[in-house]
Amino acid sequence: MPMAEKRIEPLDEVIEQIVGSGLSEYDIADQVEASQASINRIRNGKQRPSDEIGQKLRRLRDRRLSREATA
């Protein structure tokens, strides 16, 4: 029986979800300790972030979406 593949969301999609929750690129950058320019480049597929920034972005998205679900 083949194992189900877990799809890892591209970080540009993660950033779009965070922006959709109401944060600006500047807000995101502040929360994940990156520059706004870096967030913009990641969002536009022009930069691959470090694993650490990727994890921070996913955690931020999860927190934002869980708040929306409980609101």
Buried (B, 14 or more C-beta within 10 A) or exposed (E): EEEEEEEEEEBEEBBBBBBEBEBEBEBBBBBBEBEBEBBBBBBEEEBEBEEEBBEBBBEBBEEBBEEEEEE
